[in-house]
Amino acid sequence: MKRCFSVAVIFLLGATIVFAQIYKDPSYSVEERVEDLLSRMTLNEKIGQMTQPNSSDCTPGDVTTYYLGSVLSGGSDGPSNSIPSSWADFHDNYQSGAMATRLGIPILYGIDSVHGMSHSRGTTIFPHNIGLGAAGDPDLVREVGRITAKEQRGCGIEWAFGPC
């Protein structure tokens, strides 16, 4: 009886562990993963996921405490040493704060990239979007976007925030 009970407990624990990972398991459909994740979230976690403070107004600890879903660096926000590795470390600290939450939902980190990844030394600075648009050259604008994305990813940042 004791062995049978142990096997049953191990089976049940195993099933619970598998069920607990649905939202993290890419073999499930997006709909199943979203439904599972939302069913687990508290109201505070849902509110936090919809909140996007500026990096100058929050710390990686705030990301953990308030379950923040994204962080944005505006025009002059970021590490004091604006080299790509400093930006990558800056981003990773916020991401570590997100991964320390109960559900481990990664943040979406954005940076104001209206002029390219102009926040870091060694990157390209482009004219304002209205100037690029006035050039009447969609291929040029596409190339500016490609270069900005490449330079930004080199700094560890996944979201180019360019509201124009």
DSSP file (Angstrom, degrees, kcal/mol; ACC not computed):
  #  RESIDUE AA STRUCTURE BP1 BP2  ACC     N-H-->O    O-->H-N    N-H-->O    O-->H-N    TCO  KAPPA ALPHA  PHI   PSI    X-CA   Y-CA   Z-CA
    1    1 A M     >        0   0    0      0, 0.0     4,-2.4     0, 0.0     5,-0.2   0.000 360.0 360.0 360.0 -42.5    0.0    0.0    0.0
    2    2 A K  H  >  +     0   0    0      1,-0.2     4,-2.3     2,-0.2     5,-0.1   0.920 360.0  47.2 -60.9 -45.1    2.8    2.4    0.9
    3    3 A R  H  > S+     0   0    0      2,-0.2     4,-2.4     1,-0.2    -1,-0.2   0.910 111.2  51.4 -64.1 -42.7    4.5    1.9   -2.5
    4    4 A C  H  > S+     0   0    0      1,-0.2     4,-2.2     2,-0.2    -1,-0.2   0.904 110.4  49.3 -60.8 -42.5    1.3    2.3   -4.4
    5    5 A F  H  X S+     0   0    0     -4,-2.4     4,-2.5     2,-0.2    -1,-0.2   0.910 109.9  51.5 -63.4 -43.7    0.6    5.6   -2.5
    6    6 A S  H  X S+     0   0    0     -4,-2.3     4,-2.6     2,-0.2    -2,-0.2   0.915 110.2  48.4 -61.1 -44.0    4.1    6.9   -3.3
    7    7 A V  H  X S+     0   0    0     -4,-2.4     4,-2.7     1,-0.2    -1,-0.2   0.909 111.4  50.6 -62.9 -42.2    3.7    6.1   -7.0
    8    8 A A  H  X S+     0   0    0     -4,-2.2     4,-2.7     2,-0.2    -2,-0.2   0.907 111.2  48.0 -62.9 -41.6    0.3    7.9   -7.0
    9    9 A V  H  X S+     0   0    0     -4,-2.5     4,-3.0     2,-0.2     5,-0.2   0.928 112.1  49.0 -65.0 -45.0    1.8   11.0   -5.3
   10   10 A I  H  X S+     0   0    0     -4,-2.6     4,-2.6     2,-0.2    -2,-0.2   0.916 112.4  49.1 -61.0 -42.8    4.7   11.1   -7.7
   11   11 A F  H  X S+     0   0    0     -4,-2.7     4,-2.5     2,-0.2    -2,-0.2   0.938 113.3  46.2 -61.5 -47.1    2.3   10.8  -10.7
   12   12 A L  H  X S+     0   0    0     -4,-2.7     4,-2.3     2,-0.2    -2,-0.2   0.906 113.3  48.7 -63.7 -42.2    0.1   13.5   -9.3
   13   13 A L  H  X S+     0   0    0     -4,-3.0     4,-2.5     2,-0.2    -1,-0.2   0.915 111.2  51.1 -63.3 -42.1    3.1   15.8   -8.6
   14   14 A G  H  X S+     0   0    0     -4,-2.6     4,-2.2    -5,-0.2    -2,-0.2   0.915 110.3  48.6 -60.2 -44.1    4.4   15.1  -12.1
   15   15 A A  H  X S+     0   0    0     -4,-2.5     4,-2.6     1,-0.2    -1,-0.2   0.879 110.8  51.4 -64.4 -38.2    1.0   16.0  -13.6
   16   16 A T  H  X S+     0   0    0     -4,-2.3     4,-2.6     2,-0.2    -1,-0.2   0.912 109.0  50.2 -65.2 -42.2    0.9   19.2  -11.6
   17   17 A I  H  X S+     0   0    0     -4,-2.5     4,-0.7     2,-0.2    -2,-0.2   0.920 112.0  47.3 -63.4 -43.8    4.3   20.2  -12.7
   18   18 A V  H >< S+     0   0    0     -4,-2.2     3,-1.0     1,-0.2    -2,-0.2   0.932 113.9  47.6 -62.3 -45.6    3.4   19.6  -16.4
   19   19 A F  H >< S+     0   0    0     -4,-2.6     3,-1.5     1,-0.3     4,-0.3   0.880 106.3  58.3 -62.8 -38.0    0.2   21.6  -15.9
   20   20 A A  H 3< S+     0   0    0     -4,-2.6    -1,-0.3     1,-0.3     3,-0.2   0.680 105.3  52.0 -66.7 -16.2    2.0   24.4  -14.2
   21   21 A Q  T XX S+     0   0    0     -3,-1.0     3,-1.3    -4,-0.7     4,-0.9   0.341  73.1 105.8-103.9   6.9    4.2   24.9  -17.2
   22   22 A I  G X4 S+     0   0    0     -3,-1.5     3,-1.2     1,-0.3     6,-0.3   0.912  80.6  51.7 -55.3 -45.8    1.5   25.2  -20.0
   23   23 A Y  G 34 S+     0   0    0     -4,-0.3    -1,-0.3     1,-0.3    -2,-0.1   0.699 115.0  43.4 -67.8 -16.8    2.0   28.9  -20.3
   24   24 A K  G <4 S+     0   0    0     -3,-1.3    -1,-0.3    -4,-0.1    -2,-0.2   0.459  93.2  94.7-101.3  -3.6    5.8   28.4  -20.8
   25   25 A D    X<  -     0   0    0     -3,-1.2     3,-1.9    -4,-0.9     8,-0.1  -0.795  57.0-162.0 -98.5 108.9    5.5   25.4  -23.1
   26   26 A P  T 3  S+     0   0    0      0, 0.0    -1,-0.1     0, 0.0     4,-0.1   0.586  83.7  76.1 -66.9  -7.9    5.7   26.3  -26.8
   27   27 A S  T 3  S+     0   0    0      2,-0.1     2,-0.2    -5,-0.0    -5,-0.1   0.688  85.6  76.6 -75.7 -15.1    4.2   23.0  -27.8
   28   28 A Y  S <  S-     0   0    0     -3,-1.9     2,-0.0    -6,-0.3     0, 0.0  -0.560  97.4 -96.1 -87.2 158.7    0.8   24.3  -26.7
   29   29 A S     >  -     0   0    0     -2,-0.2     4,-2.4     1,-0.1     5,-0.2  -0.301  31.4-113.0 -69.3 159.2   -1.1   26.8  -28.9
   30   30 A V  H  > S+     0   0    0      1,-0.2     4,-2.9     2,-0.2     5,-0.2   0.909 118.6  54.0 -58.1 -42.5   -0.8   30.5  -28.1
   31   31 A E  H  > S+     0   0    0      1,-0.2     4,-2.6     2,-0.2    -1,-0.2   0.913 109.3  47.0 -60.7 -43.7   -4.5   30.5  -27.1
   32   32 A E  H  > S+     0   0    0      2,-0.2     4,-2.4     1,-0.2    -1,-0.2   0.908 113.8  48.2 -64.4 -41.4   -3.9   27.7  -24.5
   33   33 A R  H  X S+     0   0    0     -4,-2.4     4,-2.6     2,-0.2    -2,-0.2   0.914 113.4  46.5 -66.9 -42.5   -0.8   29.3  -23.2
   34   34 A V  H  X S+     0   0    0     -4,-2.9     4,-3.0     2,-0.2     5,-0.3   0.933 112.8  49.7 -65.0 -45.8   -2.5   32.7  -22.8
   35   35 A E  H  X S+     0   0    0     -4,-2.6     4,-1.9    -5,-0.2    -2,-0.2   0.919 113.0  47.5 -58.8 -44.6   -5.6   31.2  -21.2
   36   36 A D  H  X S+     0   0    0     -4,-2.4     4,-0.9    -5,-0.2    -1,-0.2   0.932 113.9  46.4 -63.1 -46.5   -3.4   29.3  -18.7
   37   37 A L  H >X S+     0   0    0     -4,-2.6     4,-1.1     1,-0.2     3,-1.0   0.943 112.4  49.1 -63.8 -47.7   -1.3   32.3  -17.8
   38   38 A L  H 3< S+     0   0    0     -4,-3.0     3,-0.4     1,-0.3    -1,-0.2   0.857 106.6  57.1 -61.3 -34.3   -4.2   34.7  -17.4
   39   39 A S  H 3< S+     0   0    0     -4,-1.9    -1,-0.3    -5,-0.3    -2,-0.2   0.758 109.8  46.2 -68.2 -22.6   -6.0   32.1  -15.1
   40   40 A R  H << S+     0   0    0     -3,-1.0    -1,-0.2    -4,-0.9    -2,-0.2   0.670  92.7  99.2 -90.6 -19.3   -3.0   32.1  -12.8
   41   41 A M     <  -     0   0    0     -4,-1.1     2,-0.1    -3,-0.4    -3,-0.0  -0.443  64.3-138.2 -79.1 140.1   -2.5   35.9  -12.6
   42   42 A T     >  -     0   0    0     -2,-0.2     4,-2.1     1,-0.1     5,-0.2  -0.399  32.5-104.0 -80.3 168.6   -3.7   38.0   -9.7
   43   43 A L  H  > S+     0   0    0      1,-0.2     4,-2.5     2,-0.2     5,-0.2   0.912 123.7  53.1 -60.4 -42.1   -5.3   41.4  -10.4
   44   44 A N  H  > S+     0   0    0      1,-0.2     4,-2.5     2,-0.2    -1,-0.2   0.882 108.0  50.4 -62.4 -37.8   -2.1   43.1   -9.3
   45   45 A E  H  > S+     0   0    0      2,-0.2     4,-2.2     1,-0.2    -1,-0.2   0.900 110.6  49.3 -66.7 -39.7    0.0   41.0  -11.7
   46   46 A K  H  X S+     0   0    0     -4,-2.1     4,-0.9     2,-0.2    -2,-0.2   0.915 112.4  47.4 -65.6 -42.4   -2.4   41.9  -14.6
   47   47 A I  H >< S+     0   0    0     -4,-2.5     3,-0.7     1,-0.2    -2,-0.2   0.927 111.7  51.1 -63.3 -44.3   -2.2   45.6  -13.7
   48   48 A G  H >< S+     0   0    0     -4,-2.5    21,-2.0     1,-0.2     3,-1.6   0.884 104.9  56.2 -60.2 -39.9    1.6   45.4  -13.5
   49   49 A Q  H 3< S+     0   0    0     -4,-2.2    -1,-0.2    19,-0.3    -2,-0.2   0.754 107.5  49.7 -65.9 -22.9    1.8   43.8  -16.9
   50   50 A M  T << S+     0   0    0     -4,-0.9     2,-0.4    -3,-0.7    -1,-0.3   0.345  94.8  94.5 -95.0   6.4   -0.1   46.7  -18.4
   51   51 A T    <   -     0   0    0     -3,-1.6    19,-1.2    16,-0.2    18,-0.9  -0.837  49.0-176.4-105.4 134.9    2.2   49.3  -16.7
   52   52 A Q        -     0   0    0     -2,-0.4    19,-0.2    17,-0.1     2,-0.1  -0.813   8.2-177.9-131.4  92.8    5.2   50.8  -18.5
   53   53 A P        -     0   0    0      0, 0.0    19,-2.2     0, 0.0     2,-0.3  -0.423  34.7-101.6 -82.0 164.9    7.3   53.1  -16.4
   54   54 A N  B >   -a   72   0A   0     17,-0.2     3,-2.2    -2,-0.1     4,-0.4  -0.622  30.5-119.3 -80.0 145.0   10.3   55.0  -17.7
   55   55 A S  G >  S+     0   0    0     17,-3.0     3,-0.7     1,-0.3    18,-0.1   0.773 114.1  60.3 -59.9 -25.6   13.7   53.4  -16.6
   56   56 A S  G 3  S+     0   0    0     16,-0.3    -1,-0.3     1,-0.2    17,-0.1   0.655 106.7  48.0 -74.9 -12.9   14.6   56.6  -14.8
   57   57 A D  G <  S+     0   0    0     -3,-2.2     2,-0.3     1,-0.0    -1,-0.2   0.370 113.6  41.5-107.8   2.7   11.5   56.2  -12.6
   58   58 A C    <   -     0   0    0     -3,-0.7    -1,-0.0    -4,-0.4    13,-0.0  -0.982  62.6-143.2-148.9 160.0   11.9   52.5  -11.6
   59   59 A T     >  -     0   0    0     -2,-0.3     4,-1.5     1,-0.1     3,-0.4  -0.711  38.5-103.0-113.9 166.2   14.5   50.0  -10.6
   60   60 A P  H  > S+     0   0    0      0, 0.0     4,-1.4     0, 0.0     5,-0.1   0.855 124.9  58.1 -56.8 -32.9   14.8   46.3  -11.4
   61   61 A G  H  > S+     0   0    0      1,-0.2     4,-2.8     2,-0.2     5,-0.2   0.860 101.0  54.8 -64.4 -35.1   13.4   45.7   -7.9
   62   62 A D  H  > S+     0   0    0     -3,-0.4     4,-2.9     2,-0.2     6,-0.4   0.862 102.1  57.7 -64.8 -35.2   10.3   47.6   -8.8
   63   63 A V  H  X>S+     0   0    0     -4,-1.5     5,-0.9     1,-0.2     4,-0.6   0.911 112.2  41.5 -59.7 -41.9    9.8   45.3  -11.8
   64   64 A T  H  <5S+     0   0    0     -4,-1.4     3,-0.5     3,-0.2    -2,-0.2   0.942 117.4  46.1 -69.4 -48.8    9.8   42.4   -9.3
   65   65 A T  H  <5S+     0   0    0     -4,-2.8    -2,-0.2     1,-0.2    -3,-0.2   0.885 124.5  30.6 -63.5 -41.9    7.6   44.1   -6.7
   66   66 A Y  H  <5S-     0   0    0     -4,-2.9    -1,-0.2    -5,-0.2    -2,-0.2   0.311 101.2-123.8-106.0   7.8    5.0   45.5   -9.1
   67   67 A Y  T  <5 -     0   0    0     -4,-0.6   -16,-0.2    -3,-0.5    -3,-0.2   0.841  38.4-163.5  57.3  37.6    5.1   42.8  -11.8
   68   68 A L      < -     0   0    0     -5,-0.9   -19,-0.3    -6,-0.4    -1,-0.2  -0.240  16.4-158.0 -61.0 137.9    5.9   45.4  -14.4
   69   69 A G        +     0   0    0    -21,-2.0    39,-1.9   -18,-0.9     2,-0.3   0.718  69.7   6.9 -90.3 -24.2    5.4   44.2  -18.0
   70   70 A S  E     - b   0 108A   0    -19,-1.2     2,-0.4   -22,-0.4    -1,-0.2  -0.992  55.3-155.1-155.7 159.1    7.6   46.7  -19.8
   71   71 A V  E     - b   0 109A   0     37,-1.6    39,-2.9    -2,-0.3     2,-0.4  -0.991  13.1-156.2-135.9 141.9   10.1   49.4  -19.2
   72   72 A L  E     -ab  54 110A   0    -19,-2.2   -17,-3.0    -2,-0.4     2,-0.6  -0.962   7.5-152.4-123.0 136.2   11.0   52.3  -21.5
   73   73 A S  E     - b   0 111A   0     37,-2.2    39,-2.8    -2,-0.4    88,-0.1  -0.944  22.4-161.3-103.6 120.0   14.2   54.4  -21.8
   74   74 A G    >   -     0   0    0     -2,-0.6     3,-1.0    37,-0.2    38,-0.1   0.064  45.1 -55.3 -83.8-160.9   13.4   57.8  -23.1
   75   75 A G  T 3  S+     0   0    0      1,-0.3    -2,-0.0    36,-0.1    -1,-0.0   0.793 133.2  16.7 -51.9 -41.8   15.7   60.3  -24.7
   76   76 A S  T 3  S+     0   0    0      2,-0.0    -1,-0.3     0, 0.0     2,-0.2   0.220  98.6 112.2-121.3  15.8   18.3   60.6  -21.9
   77   77 A D    <   +     0   0    0     -3,-1.0    -4,-0.1     3,-0.0   -22,-0.0  -0.610  44.9  64.8 -91.2 149.5   17.6   57.5  -19.8
   78   78 A G  S    S-     0   0    0     -2,-0.2     4,-0.1    12,-0.0     9,-0.1  -0.865  85.1 -18.3 138.6-168.9   20.0   54.6  -19.4
   79   79 A P        -     0   0    0      0, 0.0     8,-0.1     0, 0.0     7,-0.1  -0.322  53.6-126.4 -69.8 152.3   23.4   53.7  -18.0
   80   80 A S  S    S+     0   0    0      1,-0.2     2,-1.0     6,-0.1     6,-0.0   0.839 105.6  58.7 -68.5 -31.7   25.9   56.5  -17.4
   81   81 A N  S    S-     0   0    0      2,-0.1     2,-2.1     1,-0.1    -1,-0.2  -0.825  81.6-159.7 -97.4  97.6   28.5   54.7  -19.5
   82   82 A S        +     0   0    0     -2,-1.0    39,-3.4     4,-0.1    -1,-0.1  -0.324  43.0 125.5 -86.5  60.7   26.6   54.5  -22.8
   83   83 A I  S >> S-     0   0    0     -2,-2.1     4,-2.0    37,-0.2     3,-0.8  -0.808  74.4-104.9-107.4 157.5   28.5   51.7  -24.5
   84   84 A P  H 3> S+     0   0    0      0, 0.0     4,-2.5     0, 0.0     5,-0.2   0.855 119.2  52.0 -51.8 -42.0   26.7   48.6  -25.9
   85   85 A S  H 3> S+     0   0    0      1,-0.2     4,-2.2     2,-0.2     5,-0.2   0.857 108.3  51.9 -66.9 -32.6   27.8   46.3  -23.0
   86   86 A S  H <> S+     0   0    0     -3,-0.8     4,-2.5     2,-0.2    -1,-0.2   0.898 110.3  48.9 -67.5 -39.4   26.6   48.8  -20.4
   87   87 A W  H  X S+     0   0    0     -4,-2.0     4,-2.8     2,-0.2    -2,-0.2   0.911 110.1  51.3 -64.4 -41.6   23.2   48.9  -22.2
   88   88 A A  H  X S+     0   0    0     -4,-2.5     4,-2.7    -5,-0.2    -2,-0.2   0.919 112.6  45.6 -62.0 -43.2   23.1   45.1  -22.3
   89   89 A D  H  X S+     0   0    0     -4,-2.2     4,-2.1     2,-0.2    -1,-0.2   0.905 111.7  52.6 -64.5 -41.5   23.8   44.9  -18.5
   90   90 A F  H  X S+     0   0    0     -4,-2.5     4,-1.4     2,-0.2    -2,-0.2   0.941 113.5  43.5 -58.0 -50.1   21.2   47.6  -17.8
   91   91 A H  H  X S+     0   0    0     -4,-2.8     4,-2.5    64,-0.3     3,-0.2   0.925 111.3  54.1 -60.7 -47.1   18.6   45.7  -19.8
   92   92 A D  H  X S+     0   0    0     -4,-2.7     4,-2.5     1,-0.2    -1,-0.2   0.834 103.4  56.6 -61.5 -33.7   19.6   42.4  -18.2
   93   93 A N  H  X S+     0   0    0     -4,-2.1     4,-1.6     2,-0.2    -1,-0.2   0.914 110.1  44.3 -64.0 -42.4   19.2   43.8  -14.7
   94   94 A Y  H  X S+     0   0    0     -4,-1.4     4,-1.8    -3,-0.2    -2,-0.2   0.906 112.9  51.8 -66.5 -40.7   15.6   44.8  -15.5
   95   95 A Q  H  X S+     0   0    0     -4,-2.5     4,-2.4     1,-0.2    -2,-0.2   0.885 106.5  54.0 -64.3 -37.6   15.0   41.4  -17.1
   96   96 A S  H  X S+     0   0    0     -4,-2.5     4,-1.0     1,-0.2    -1,-0.2   0.885 105.6  54.1 -62.6 -38.0   16.3   39.6  -14.0
   97   97 A G  H  < S+     0   0    0     -4,-1.6     3,-0.3     1,-0.2    -1,-0.2   0.897 110.0  47.0 -61.3 -40.3   13.8   41.6  -11.9
   98   98 A A  H >< S+     0   0    0     -4,-1.8     3,-1.6     1,-0.2     7,-0.4   0.904 109.6  52.3 -67.7 -41.6   11.0   40.3  -14.1
   99   99 A M  H 3< S+     0   0    0     -4,-2.4    -1,-0.2     1,-0.3    -2,-0.2   0.674  99.3  65.6 -71.6 -15.1   12.2   36.7  -14.0
  100  100 A A  T 3< S+     0   0    0     -4,-1.0    -1,-0.3    -3,-0.3    -2,-0.2   0.496  82.4 102.0 -82.9  -3.8   12.3   36.9  -10.2
  101  101 A T  S <  S-     0   0    0     -3,-1.6     3,-0.3    -4,-0.2   -36,-0.1  -0.314  91.4-101.8 -76.2 166.2    8.5   37.2  -10.1
  102  102 A R  S    S+     0   0    0      1,-0.2    -1,-0.1   -38,-0.2    -3,-0.0   0.869 122.2  33.6 -55.2 -42.1    6.2   34.3   -9.2
  103  103 A L  S    S-     0   0    0     -5,-0.1    -1,-0.2     2,-0.1    -4,-0.1   0.584  98.2-135.7 -95.1 -11.6    5.3   33.7  -12.9
  104  104 A G        +     0   0    0     -6,-0.3    -5,-0.2    -3,-0.3    -6,-0.1   0.892  35.2 173.6  61.1  42.7    8.6   34.7  -14.4
  105  105 A I        -     0   0    0     -7,-0.4    -1,-0.2     1,-0.0    -4,-0.1  -0.734  30.2-126.2 -83.8 121.1    7.1   36.7  -17.3
  106  106 A P        -     0   0    0      0, 0.0     2,-0.2     0, 0.0   -11,-0.1  -0.299  22.8-120.9 -64.1 149.9    9.9   38.5  -19.2
  107  107 A I        -     0   0    0    -12,-0.1     2,-0.6   -13,-0.1   -37,-0.2  -0.498  12.4-126.5 -83.9 161.4    9.6   42.2  -19.6
  108  108 A L  E     -b   70   0A   0    -39,-1.9   -37,-1.6    -2,-0.2     2,-0.6  -0.961  28.2-157.7-103.5 116.5    9.5   44.0  -22.9
  109  109 A Y  E     -b   71   0A   0     -2,-0.6    50,-1.4   -39,-0.2    49,-0.4  -0.861  13.0-176.5-103.5 124.2   12.2   46.6  -22.8
  110  110 A G  E     -bc  72 159A   0    -39,-2.9   -37,-2.2    -2,-0.6     2,-0.4  -0.824  11.1-163.4-118.3 157.4   11.9   49.5  -25.2
  111  111 A I  E     -bc  73 160A   0     48,-1.7    50,-2.6    -2,-0.3     2,-0.6  -0.999  35.3-103.1-139.3 141.8   14.0   52.5  -26.0
  112  112 A D  E     + c   0 161A   0    -39,-2.8    50,-0.2    -2,-0.4     3,-0.2  -0.499  45.8 169.2 -64.1 110.5   13.2   55.7  -27.8
  113  113 A S    >   +     0   0    0     48,-3.0     3,-1.6    -2,-0.6    49,-0.2  -0.133  27.3 129.2-120.9  35.9   14.7   55.1  -31.2
  114  114 A V  T 3  S+     0   0    0     47,-0.3    -1,-0.1     1,-0.3    15,-0.1   0.826  88.8  32.1 -61.6 -31.1   13.4   58.0  -33.3
  115  115 A H  T 3  S-     0   0    0      1,-0.6    11,-2.3    -3,-0.2    -1,-0.3   0.066 127.1 -93.4-110.9  22.9   16.9   58.8  -34.4
  116  116 A G  S <  S-     0   0    0     -3,-1.6     2,-2.1     9,-0.2    -1,-0.6  -0.511  77.4 -34.0  91.9-169.4   18.2   55.2  -34.4
  117  117 A M  S >  S+     0   0    0      7,-0.3     3,-1.3     1,-0.2     6,-0.1  -0.385  81.8 152.5 -82.4  60.3   20.0   53.6  -31.4
  118  118 A S  T 3   +     0   0    0     -2,-2.1    -1,-0.2     1,-0.3     7,-0.1   0.447  51.0  78.8 -74.5  -0.4   21.5   57.1  -30.7
  119  119 A H  T 3  S+     0   0    0     -3,-0.2     2,-0.4    -7,-0.1    -1,-0.3   0.638  87.0  64.5 -81.9 -15.2   21.9   56.3  -27.0
  120  120 A S  S X  S-     0   0    0     -3,-1.3     3,-1.2   -34,-0.0   -37,-0.2  -0.879  87.7-110.2-117.2 141.2   25.0   54.3  -27.4
  121  121 A R  T 3  S+     0   0    0    -39,-3.4     3,-0.1    -2,-0.4    -2,-0.1  -0.365 101.1  29.5 -62.3 143.1   28.4   55.2  -28.5
  122  122 A G  T 3  S+     0   0    0      1,-0.3    -1,-0.2   -39,-0.1     2,-0.2   0.514  94.5 114.6  87.2   5.8   29.4   53.8  -31.9
  123  123 A T    <   -     0   0    0     -3,-1.2     2,-0.3    -6,-0.1    -1,-0.3  -0.610  70.0 -96.9-106.5 169.8   25.9   53.6  -33.4
  124  124 A T        -     0   0    0     -2,-0.2     2,-0.5    23,-0.1    -7,-0.3  -0.655  26.0-151.7 -89.4 136.8   24.3   55.5  -36.3
  125  125 A I        -     0   0    0     -2,-0.3    -9,-0.2    -9,-0.1   -10,-0.0  -0.939  17.4-165.2-107.8 128.2   22.2   58.6  -35.8
  126  126 A F        -     0   0    0    -11,-2.3     3,-0.1    -2,-0.5    -8,-0.1  -0.694  25.8 -93.9-110.2 161.0   19.5   59.3  -38.4
  127  127 A P        -     0   0    0      0, 0.0    -1,-0.1     0, 0.0     5,-0.1  -0.210  59.7 -77.5 -63.5 164.3   17.4   62.3  -39.3
  128  128 A H    >>  -     0   0    0      1,-0.1     4,-1.9   -13,-0.1     3,-0.8  -0.240  45.7-107.8 -61.5 154.4   14.0   62.6  -37.7
  129  129 A N  H 3> S+     0   0    0      1,-0.3     4,-2.8     2,-0.2     5,-0.2   0.818 118.2  58.1 -57.3 -34.7   11.3   60.5  -39.3
  130  130 A I  H 3> S+     0   0    0      1,-0.2     4,-1.9     2,-0.2    -1,-0.3   0.881 107.3  48.9 -66.5 -34.0    9.5   63.4  -40.9
  131  131 A G  H <> S+     0   0    0     -3,-0.8     4,-0.9     2,-0.2    -2,-0.2   0.905 111.4  48.7 -67.9 -41.7   12.8   64.1  -42.8
  132  132 A L  H ><>S+     0   0    0     -4,-1.9     5,-0.6     1,-0.2     3,-0.6   0.908 111.9  49.8 -63.2 -41.1   13.1   60.5  -43.8
  133  133 A G  H ><5S+     0   0    0     -4,-2.8     3,-1.5     1,-0.2    -1,-0.2   0.873 104.8  57.7 -64.8 -37.0    9.5   60.5  -45.0
  134  134 A A  H 3<5S+     0   0    0     -4,-1.9    -1,-0.2     1,-0.3    -2,-0.2   0.727  92.4  69.9 -66.9 -20.6   10.1   63.7  -47.0
  135  135 A A  T <<5S-     0   0    0     -4,-0.9    -1,-0.3    -3,-0.6    -2,-0.2   0.733  96.1-142.2 -68.3 -20.3   12.8   61.9  -48.9
  136  136 A G  T < 5 +     0   0    0     -3,-1.5    -3,-0.1    -4,-0.4    -2,-0.1   0.818  59.1 125.9  65.4  30.8   10.1   59.8  -50.6
  137  137 A D    >>< -     0   0    0     -5,-0.6     4,-1.8     1,-0.1     3,-0.5  -0.818  36.4-178.2-126.8  91.0   12.3   56.7  -50.5
  138  138 A P  H 3> S+     0   0    0      0, 0.0     4,-2.4     0, 0.0     5,-0.2   0.828  85.9  57.2 -58.7 -32.8   10.6   53.7  -48.7
  139  139 A D  H 3> S+     0   0    0      2,-0.2     4,-2.2     1,-0.2     5,-0.1   0.891 105.4  50.9 -65.9 -38.0   13.8   51.6  -49.2
  140  140 A L  H <> S+     0   0    0     -3,-0.5     4,-2.3     2,-0.2    -1,-0.2   0.931 110.8  48.1 -62.4 -46.1   15.8   54.1  -47.3
  141  141 A V  H  X S+     0   0    0     -4,-1.8     4,-2.2     1,-0.2    -2,-0.2   0.902 110.8  51.2 -62.8 -41.5   13.3   54.1  -44.5
  142  142 A R  H  X S+     0   0    0     -4,-2.4     4,-2.2     1,-0.2    -1,-0.2   0.902 110.1  49.7 -61.3 -41.6   13.4   50.3  -44.4
  143  143 A E  H  X S+     0   0    0     -4,-2.2     4,-2.6     2,-0.2     5,-0.2   0.884 108.0  52.9 -67.1 -38.9   17.2   50.3  -44.3
  144  144 A V  H  X S+     0   0    0     -4,-2.3     4,-2.6     1,-0.2    -1,-0.2   0.922 110.6  48.4 -60.1 -43.8   17.2   52.8  -41.4
  145  145 A G  H  X S+     0   0    0     -4,-2.2     4,-2.5     2,-0.2    -2,-0.2   0.896 111.1  50.0 -62.6 -41.4   14.8   50.5  -39.5
  146  146 A R  H  X S+     0   0    0     -4,-2.2     4,-2.4     2,-0.2    -2,-0.2   0.926 113.1  45.3 -64.1 -45.2   17.1   47.5  -40.2
  147  147 A I  H  X S+     0   0    0     -4,-2.6     4,-2.7     2,-0.2     5,-0.3   0.921 112.9  50.7 -65.3 -43.8   20.2   49.3  -39.0
  148  148 A T  H  X S+     0   0    0     -4,-2.6     4,-2.4    -5,-0.2    -2,-0.2   0.930 111.6  48.1 -59.2 -46.0   18.4   50.6  -35.9
  149  149 A A  H  X S+     0   0    0     -4,-2.5     4,-2.7     2,-0.2     5,-0.2   0.918 112.4  48.7 -61.8 -44.0   17.2   47.1  -35.1
  150  150 A K  H  X S+     0   0    0     -4,-2.4     4,-1.6     1,-0.2    -2,-0.2   0.926 114.3  44.7 -63.3 -45.8   20.6   45.6  -35.6
  151  151 A E  H  X S+     0   0    0     -4,-2.7     4,-0.6     2,-0.2    -1,-0.2   0.871 113.8  50.7 -68.2 -35.9   22.4   48.2  -33.4
  152  152 A Q  H ><>S+     0   0    0     -4,-2.4     5,-2.0    -5,-0.3     3,-1.2   0.923 108.3  50.4 -67.4 -44.4   19.7   48.0  -30.7
  153  153 A R  H ><5S+     0   0    0     -4,-2.7     3,-1.6     1,-0.3    -1,-0.2   0.848 103.7  61.0 -62.6 -32.6   19.9   44.2  -30.5
  154  154 A G  H 3<5S+     0   0    0     -4,-1.6    -1,-0.3     1,-0.3    -2,-0.2   0.727 104.9  48.7 -64.5 -20.8   23.6   44.6  -30.2
  155  155 A C  T <<5S-     0   0    0     -3,-1.2   -64,-0.3    -4,-0.6    -1,-0.3   0.359 123.0-108.5 -97.3   2.3   22.9   46.5  -27.0
  156  156 A G  T < 5S+     0   0    0     -3,-1.6     2,-0.5     1,-0.3    -3,-0.2   0.532  76.4 131.0  87.4   7.1   20.5   43.8  -25.8
  157  157 A I      < -     0   0    0     -5,-2.0    -1,-0.3     1,-0.1    -2,-0.2  -0.827  36.5-170.7-104.1 130.2   17.3   45.8  -26.3
  158  158 A E        +     0   0    0     -2,-0.5     2,-0.5   -49,-0.4   -48,-0.1   0.579  63.8  61.6 -97.0 -10.8   14.4   44.1  -28.1
  159  159 A W  E     -c  110   0A   0    -50,-1.4   -48,-1.7    -7,-0.1     2,-0.9  -0.946  60.3-156.5-127.7 117.2   11.9   46.9  -28.8
  160  160 A A  E     -c  111   0A   0     -2,-0.5     2,-0.9   -50,-0.2   -48,-0.2  -0.798  14.2-156.7 -88.1 109.0   12.6   50.0  -30.9
  161  161 A F  E     +c  112   0A   0    -50,-2.6   -48,-3.0    -2,-0.9   -47,-0.3  -0.780  29.7 153.7 -90.7 106.1   10.1   52.6  -29.6
  162  162 A G        -     0   0    0     -2,-0.9   -50,-0.1   -50,-0.2    -2,-0.1  -0.741  19.3-175.0-133.3  83.7    9.7   55.1  -32.5
  163  163 A P              0   0    0      0, 0.0    -1,-0.1     0, 0.0    -2,-0.0   0.580 360.0 360.0 -65.5  -9.6    6.3   56.7  -32.1
  164  164 A C              0   0    0      0, 0.0   -50,-0.0     0, 0.0   -36,-0.0   0.487 360.0 360.0 -79.5 360.0    6.5   58.6  -35.4
